[in-house]
Amino acid sequence: MAEEKEVIVPVPDIGDFAEVDVIEVLVKPGDRVNVEDPLITLESDKATLEIPSPRAGIVKALKVKVGDKVSKNDPILVMEAAEPAPSPHPKALEDKAQPEPTEAERPLPQPPPRTAPPVVPISAITVRGSASARAHASPSIRHLARELGVDLGLVTGTGSKGRIQKQDVERFVKGTLAGAGGIPVGGAPLPAAPPVDYSKFGEVETKQLTKIRRLTGQHVQRSWLTVPQVTQFDEADITELEEFRKSRSDAAAKKNVKLTLLSFFLKAAVVTLEKFPEFNSSLAPSGDELIIKKYFHVGIAVDTPDGLVVPVIRDVNQKGLFELAEELQEVSAKARAKKLTPADLQGGSFTISSLGGIGGSAFTPIVNAPEVAILGISRSSTKPVFQDGEFVPRIMLPFSLTYDHRVIDGAAAARFTQFLRTVLSDIRQLLL
């Protein structure tokens, strides 16, 4: 019986998993695939797995997309069976039938060409035993990373849910070599911390990190290793600002919103970014160009039970204080309820991290790369300030600015914080 021309390729037996997320579709209509070529990637709560093709052929139509949930026997795609390989040309058979050359006729073996040792990015860590073990990547991408000596924990993924793709690994290698040069294998990669059996010293408990904490850890490690960071500290007198905020609390309550200081920080940050646009930028992968953004999408660090997330408030420059206060409430609630979408977390041009509601006098936030600066807000307090020959009580707000020193120098950072201090101290600057 002749084989069917078109067949449906289903999800094979994937064990006890059901309703598993499709996080990557690796083929498209028209692609020719071979047996065992990966078709899609699935992710459950416990594992990530690629589904290979059971046959060779040409993809005619896809039955799934990223974000779908699939189980055993659900259709993946429609495939047209590949044509059988053509018979060998008679000339090829004739050549194959030729007798083997004699010992004297065989050419002398040539030594293999000498090649330079492979180059590993300076910031790379050998994959085994590194943070890449928890990176969001498929088995084929992990294999590529092992070949290149890249720690996937340092690579920014551009795929769905931050998934690392082939071009992300290649871009990381090219960008690192262009920006920092390379060292031969066996040079001086960053050493991994030796394992320690802590149970020898007393009772311990092992607690699995949440997915959010793992991804956040990878991101801040990558930023810390690849971005030269400096922090500038300052403080602002927000006495008048706080008085104005309290005077508008009743009006805000009528709109069912809570007017917090963070709404004012958003507006003050944008006013300052408009005056210093290089702080609202990203460095191009080549390292030769600065991409200055004309939009003002500000990320807000939100503390959740599972870890830190940074939803983005878009077009802050076009919104009023009450509108920003309402949106802050909404995204904070979504973050804590685990209802943020990937779109809620993308597109930021600047980030604010506020610890004022918790405490502390100062801290050094880590740049949220590929952004070039982040503003840290600490808790305000009433202090005696010397004015007009006497000490008067004033509400002082400490804040810090961490910046990418490849883009911003210390003098520019000091001007930025000085202007921001003026904006926060004079409420009229926000209302103009």
Buried (B, 14 or more C-beta within 10 A) or exposed (E): EEEEEEBBBBBEEBEEBEEBBBBBBBBEEEBEBEEEBBBBBBBBEEEBBBBBBBBBBBBBEBBBEBEBEBEEEBBBBBBBBBEEEEEEEEEEEEEEEEEEEEEEEEEEEEEEEEEEEEBBBBBBBBBEEBBBEBBBBBEBBBEBBBEBBBBBBBBBBEBBBBBBBBEBBBBBBEBBBEBEEBBEEEEEBEEEEEEEEEEEEEEEEEEEEEBBEBBBBBBBBBBBBBBEBBBBBBBBBBBBBBEBBEEEEEEBEEEEBEBBBBBBBBBBBBBBBEEBEBBBBBBEBEEEEBEEBEEBBBBBBBBBEBBBBBBBBBEBBEBEBBBBBBBBBBBBEBBBEEEBEEEBBEEBBBBBBBBBEEEEEBBBBBBBBBBBBBBBBBBBEEEEBEEEEEEEEBBBBBBBBBBBBBBBEEEBBEBBBEBBBBBBBBBEBBEE
